[in-house]
Amino acid sequence: MKRVLAAAFILIATALIVAQLAVPHQTVVAAERDPGETAFIAAKCNLCHAVSSAGIEAKMKGKMTGPDLKGLAAEYEEGWLERYLRKEADLDGKKHVKAFEGKEDELRKIVTWLEAQP
């Protein structure tokens, strides 16, 4: 009986320590996030798009999932991605599904961050 109680105490103490250590780590990770990545997530771009080079997976799966944006921006001329996201340019004859509705500085942060993705 004493062994069971000791084991339970150790298990509970370990769980509490792990829980306490996890919270500051998450805060640090969020604080270190690139402003463009933060804007990408805030604009909910990650609902349809993954950026595998940044460890971001698309939340939606299936028919509505857009392409992985890893390295995509590097394939096009400067300024094209901003125009495409505003539905002012097309890709293979198609416009982006949804026009970007955020502020210009947020769009610029997203595009700069995407351009830096390998």
MOTA-V561360 format. One record per backbone hydrogen bond with DSSP energy under -1.0 kcal/mol. NH is the residue of the N-H (numbers start at 1). CO is the residue of the C=O. If there is no record, write none. Layout:
# MOTA-V561360
<<NH	CO> <NH	CO>>
This chain:
# MOTA-V561360
<<5	1> <6	2> <7	3> <8	4> <9	5> <10	6> <11	7> <12	8> <13	9> <14	10> <15	11> <16	12> <17	13> <18	14> <19	15> <20	16> <21	17> <22	18> <23	19> <25	21> <26	22> <27	23> <28	24> <29	25> <30	26> <31	27> <32	28> <38	34> <39	35> <40	36> <41	37> <42	38> <43	39> <44	41> <45	40> <47	44> <49	45> <51	56> <54	51> <55	52> <56	51> <59	46> <60	47> <65	62> <66	48> <69	50> <72	69> <75	72> <76	73> <80	77> <83	79> <84	80> <85	81> <86	82> <87	84> <88	83> <91	94> <94	91> <100	85> <107	103> <108	104> <109	105> <110	106> <111	107> <112	108> <113	109> <114	110> <115	111> <116	112> <117	114>>
